[in-house]
Amino acid sequence: MKTQVAIVGAGPAGLLLGQLLSASGIDNIIVEQRSPDYVLGRIRAGVLEPTAVRLLEACGAATRMHREGLPHSGVEIAINGVSQRIDLLALTGQQVMVYGQTEVTRDLMDARAASGAQSIYEADQVQLHDLETAAPWLSLNVNGQAQRIDCDFIAGCDGFHGVSRASIPADKIQTFERIYPFGWLGVLADVPPVADELIYARHERGFALCSQRSKTRSRYYIQCDSGDQVADWSDDAFWAELKRRVPEDVAARLVTGPSIEKSIAPLRSFVAEPLRFGRLFLAGDAAHIVPPTGAKGLNLAASDVGYLWQAMCDFYKGDALGLDRYSQQCLARIWKAERFSWWMTGLLHRFPAHTPFEQRMQDAELDYYLGSEAGRKVIAENYVGLPA
């Protein structure tokens, strides 16, 4: 097989890049280790920045999002039971779209199937070769048969544990990481959201988040110990703890129900530099991880893809500058998003090792930002996404 761009990974980043390239007349093949059902089964983020929305529109995969997604013009931050609304629209002129990553993935899969572009699922033993030449290629097994894909470029969109970043020699890449001493226990339930907008709650017992996927499906989170297991938490125990951490009026109107999905996500900050090695370009979770507090994971992946798509379009028109600048351009935005997610995580969570002084510093910084229009604008600008 031969193509212009081989994309490793059929998550949102790989699928979005494939659709954008196909819409621009650039041939591509997506290779994915897992099955389509497995990919769709991942329960992840649900807040889209305007940049991500525009890219979905550009590749023709935004129709259902605009029909079923929930535009949000603000978020609430509750500190020990007292709420403060951050008016995103008034402070920035922009809003975010609440639409689950599973639905984004489904829409991109459907759009790709309709386009006839090739996707290879359940590919085994994927390896990347000759990355520093003008003719890189992939080897893989499909249904027990060895296959080869020759291409001009490889886009590594296969996540934190994927083969793409692991294919870069250790002396050609640098990584930066912080592991946080807690996780998020998340519950997905078919119950109406407790509020029209997201509620971030800081409480002496730990962080909580009231989120949603639709008008009938809610996603809730509480901070938990890093050693906790899902089996440690019954549904009743989760709902009881959530009610303790949110404001009383929120707890009073919270509708509970059986979980349809429950999981614990560890929190980490991670960045790899650079994002290019020869003809291999990293994008999405293969390049960076953010704690989910700032709702940046999927949005950073979309931002990477937007830069890479434009750079590849320019290359096939005779201009390679965008590809040469790709890593630097992405990393400038990545580090700012990492900073915001790290900052939000640091202010809203209970850290086991914090001294009383450090806890008071959290209180003082939150009081300053929430009590100042300039501070609220800083939060709003970062939440809707800094300019691409």
C-alpha positions in Angstrom: 0.0 0.0 0.0 1.1 3.6 -0.6 -0.3 6.9 0.6 0.8 10.4 1.2 0.2 10.5 5.0 0.0 7.4 7.2 -1.8 8.2 10.5 -1.2 6.0 13.4 -4.1 6.0 15.8 -7.9 6.3 15.2 -8.8 8.4 18.2 -10.2 11.9 17.7 -6.8 13.4 16.7 -6.1 10.8 14.0 -9.6 10.8 12.7 -9.8 14.6 12.6 -6.5 14.9 10.8 -7.6 12.2 8.3 -10.8 14.1 7.6 -9.1 17.4 7.2 -6.5 16.0 4.9 -9.1 14.1 2.8 -11.2 17.3 2.5 -8.0 19.0 1.1 -7.3 16.2 -1.4 -4.4 14.7 0.5 -4.5 10.9 0.5 -4.2 9.2 3.9 -4.5 5.8 5.6 -5.3 5.4 9.3 -3.9 2.5 11.2 -5.3 1.5 14.6 -4.4 -1.3 17.0 -7.8 -1.6 18.5 -11.3 -2.3 17.2 -13.8 0.5 16.4 -16.0 -0.5 19.3 -13.0 -0.3 21.7 -12.1 3.2 20.4 -15.8 4.3 20.9 -15.8 2.8 24.3 -13.3 5.3 25.7 -15.1 7.8 28.0 -13.2 11.1 27.9 -13.6 14.8 27.8 -16.7 16.7 26.7 -15.8 20.5 26.5 -14.8 21.8 23.1 -13.0 25.1 22.5 -14.0 27.3 19.5 -10.9 26.1 17.7 -12.0 22.5 17.9 -15.5 23.4 16.8 -14.1 25.2 13.8 -11.9 22.3 12.8 -14.9 19.9 13.0 -16.8 22.3 10.8 -13.9 22.5 8.3 -13.9 18.7 7.8 -17.7 18.4 7.5 -18.2 16.5 10.9 -20.0 19.2 12.9 -23.7 18.7 11.9 -24.8 16.6 14.9 -22.6 18.6 17.3 -24.5 21.7 16.4 -27.8 19.9 16.7 -27.2 18.1 19.9 -24.3 19.9 21.6 -24.8 22.3 24.4 -23.2 25.8 24.0 -22.0 27.1 27.4 -21.4 30.8 28.0 -20.0 30.4 31.5 -18.8 28.0 34.3 -19.2 28.1 38.0 -16.4 27.8 40.6 -17.6 26.9 44.1 -15.3 27.4 47.1 -16.4 25.7 50.3 -20.1 26.0 49.2 -20.0 29.5 47.8 -20.3 29.8 44.0 -18.9 32.4 41.6 -19.8 32.4 37.9 -17.2 33.0 35.3 -19.0 34.7 32.4 -17.0 33.4 29.4 -19.1 35.2 26.8 -19.0 38.6 28.5 -15.3 38.4 29.3 -14.0 37.0 26.0 -16.8 37.2 23.5 -16.6 33.4 23.1 -18.2 30.3 24.5 -17.5 26.5 24.7 -19.4 23.6 23.4 -20.3 20.6 25.6 -20.3 17.5 23.4 -18.7 14.2 24.5 -15.5 12.9 23.0 -17.3 9.6 22.2 -19.7 11.5 20.1 -16.9 13.5 18.4 -15.2 10.2 17.6 -18.4 8.6 16.3 -19.1 11.6 14.0 -15.6 11.5 12.6 -15.8 7.7 12.0 -19.1 8.2 10.2 -17.7 11.0 8.1 -14.6 8.9 7.2 -16.7 5.9 6.2 -18.9 8.1 4.0 -15.7 9.5 2.3 -14.4 6.1 1.5 -11.0 6.8 3.0 -9.1 3.7 4.2 -8.9 2.8 7.9 -7.2 -0.4 9.1 -8.4 -1.5 12.6 -7.0 -4.2 14.8 -3.6 -3.8 13.2 -0.9 -5.8 15.0 2.9 -5.4 15.4 2.9 -1.8 13.9 6.4 -0.5 13.5 7.8 2.7 11.9 10.8 2.6 9.6 13.2 5.0 7.9 11.8 8.1 9.7 14.8 10.2 8.8 14.5 9.6 5.1 12.1 11.0 2.5 10.5 7.6 2.2 9.3 6.4 5.6 7.1 3.3 5.9 5.1 1.2 8.3 5.1 -2.5 8.8 2.1 -4.2 10.4 0.1 -7.4 10.5 -3.5 -7.5 9.5 -5.4 -10.7 10.1 -2.1 -12.6 10.4 -0.8 -11.2 7.1 2.2 -8.9 6.9 1.5 -5.6 5.3 3.6 -2.5 4.3 2.5 1.1 3.9 4.8 3.5 2.1 4.2 7.2 2.6 5.6 10.7 2.6 4.9 11.4 6.2 3.7 9.6 9.4 1.4 11.3 11.9 1.7 9.8 15.4 -1.7 10.1 16.9 -1.7 6.9 18.9 -1.7 8.2 22.5 0.6 8.2 25.5 1.4 4.5 25.3 1.6 4.2 21.5 4.4 3.2 19.2 5.0 6.6 17.6 6.8 8.4 20.4 8.5 5.2 21.4 10.0 5.1 17.8 12.1 8.2 18.4 15.6 7.5 19.7 16.0 8.5 23.4 18.7 11.0 22.6 16.4 12.8 20.1 13.5 13.6 22.5 13.1 15.1 25.9 10.1 14.6 28.2 8.8 16.6 31.1 6.4 15.1 33.6 4.6 15.6 36.9 2.5 13.0 38.6 -0.2 14.2 41.0 -0.9 12.5 44.3 -4.6 11.8 43.6 -7.0 10.8 40.8 -10.5 11.5 39.6 -13.3 9.0 40.2 -15.8 9.6 37.4 -19.4 8.4 37.0 -21.5 8.6 33.9 -25.2 8.3 34.6 -28.4 8.8 32.7 -29.7 11.5 34.9 -30.4 15.2 34.1 -27.5 17.5 34.8 -27.7 19.3 38.2 -27.0 22.7 36.5 -27.1 24.3 33.1 -23.3 24.9 33.2 -20.3 23.1 34.7 -19.6 23.5 38.4 -16.0 23.2 39.7 -16.0 22.7 43.4 -13.2 23.1 45.9 -13.9 21.6 49.3 -11.9 20.6 52.4 -12.7 17.0 51.5 -11.4 17.4 48.0 -12.3 18.5 44.5 -15.5 17.8 42.7 -16.9 18.5 39.2 -20.5 18.5 37.9 -20.4 18.1 34.2 -22.7 16.8 31.5 -22.9 15.1 28.1 -26.5 16.0 27.2 -29.7 17.2 28.7 -30.3 13.6 30.0 -26.8 12.3 30.6 -24.4 13.6 33.3 -20.8 13.1 34.1 -19.6 13.7 37.7 -16.2 13.5 39.3 -14.7 13.6 42.7 -11.0 13.7 43.7 -10.0 10.3 45.2 -6.8 8.9 46.6 -4.2 7.7 44.1 -4.4 4.1 45.5 -8.2 3.8 45.3 -9.8 1.2 43.1 -13.2 1.5 41.4 -14.4 -1.5 43.5 -13.8 0.6 46.6 -16.7 3.0 45.6 -20.3 1.9 45.3 -22.7 4.2 43.5 -24.3 5.2 46.8 -20.9 6.1 48.3 -20.0 8.2 45.3 -23.2 10.2 45.3 -23.0 10.8 49.0 -19.5 12.1 48.7 -20.3 14.3 45.8 -23.2 15.9 47.8 -20.8 16.7 50.6 -18.4 18.6 48.3 -20.9 20.8 46.3 -22.9 23.7 47.5 -26.0 22.8 49.6 -28.5 24.1 46.9 -26.7 22.0 44.3 -26.7 18.9 46.5 -30.5 19.4 47.2 -31.4 19.2 43.5 -28.9 16.5 42.5 -30.6 13.6 40.7 -28.8 10.3 41.3 -29.0 7.0 39.5 -27.1 3.9 38.6 -23.8 4.4 36.9 -23.4 3.3 33.3 -19.7 3.8 33.5 -17.3 4.3 36.4 -13.6 4.8 36.3 -10.6 6.3 38.0 -8.2 8.5 36.0 -4.8 9.3 37.4 -3.7 12.9 36.9 -0.4 13.8 35.2 1.2 16.6 33.3 3.4 15.5 30.4 5.1 17.1 27.4 7.5 15.6 24.9 9.9 17.9 22.9 10.3 18.2 20.0 7.1 17.0 18.2 9.0 16.1 15.0 11.6 13.5 14.2 12.4 13.3 10.5 9.1 12.6 8.7 7.3 11.6 11.9 5.1 14.2 13.6 3.5 13.7 17.0 0.0 15.0 17.8 -2.4 14.7 20.7 -1.7 12.4 23.7 1.4 11.0 22.0 2.9 14.4 22.6 1.3 15.7 25.7 -1.0 14.9 28.6 -2.8 17.5 30.8 -4.7 16.9 34.0 -8.4 17.2 33.0 -9.1 20.2 35.3 -8.8 22.8 32.6 -10.6 20.7 29.9 -7.6 21.0 27.5 -6.7 17.4 26.5 -9.0 17.0 23.4 -8.6 20.7 22.6 -4.8 20.6 22.5 -5.0 17.5 20.3 -7.3 19.4 17.9 -4.9 22.4 17.9 -2.0 20.2 17.0 -4.0 18.7 14.2 -5.0 22.1 12.9 -1.3 23.2 12.7 -0.3 19.9 11.1 -3.1 19.9 8.5 -2.3 23.4 7.4 1.5 22.6 7.2 0.9 19.5 5.1 -1.4 21.4 2.8 1.3 24.0 2.3 3.9 21.3 1.7 2.0 19.8 -1.1 1.7 23.3 -2.6 5.5 23.7 -2.4 6.0 25.4 1.0 7.7 23.3 3.7 8.0 26.2 6.2 4.9 25.1 8.2 6.3 21.6 8.7 9.6 23.0 9.9 7.8 25.3 12.4 5.2 22.7 13.5 6.9 21.6 16.7 7.8 25.1 17.9 4.3 26.4 17.0 2.5 23.6 18.8 4.7 23.7 21.9 4.1 27.5 22.4 0.4 26.7 22.8 0.9 23.4 24.6 2.9 24.9 27.4 0.4 27.6 28.0 -2.4 25.1 28.3 -0.2 22.9 30.5 0.3 25.9 32.7 -3.4 26.6 33.0 -4.3 23.0 33.7 -1.5 22.8 36.3 -2.7 26.0 37.9 -6.3 25.0 38.0 -5.4 21.6 39.5 -3.1 23.2 42.1 -5.8 25.6 43.3 -8.9 23.4 43.3 -7.6 20.1 44.8 -6.6 19.1 48.3 -3.0 18.1 48.4 -2.2 15.6 51.2 1.2 17.1 51.8 0.1 20.7 52.0 0.8 22.6 55.1 -1.8 25.0 56.7 0.2 27.9 55.2 0.0 26.4 51.7 -3.8 25.8 52.1 -4.2 29.5 53.0 -2.2 30.5 49.9 -4.7 28.5 47.8 -7.6 30.3 49.5 -5.9 33.7 49.0 -5.1 33.2 45.3 -8.6 31.9 44.5 -10.1 34.9 46.4 -8.0 37.3 44.4 -8.8 35.8 41.0 -12.5 35.3 41.6 -12.9 38.7 43.2 -11.3 40.6 40.4 -12.7 41.2 37.0 -9.1 41.0 35.6 -8.6 37.7 37.4 -11.9 36.3 36.1 -10.9 37.4 32.6 -7.6 35.5 32.9 -9.5 32.3 33.8 -12.1 32.9 31.0 -9.4 33.5 28.3 -7.6 30.4 29.2 -10.8 28.3 29.5 -12.1 29.1 26.0 -8.6 28.6 24.6 -5.8 31.0 23.8 -5.5 32.2 20.2 -4.1 29.6 17.8 
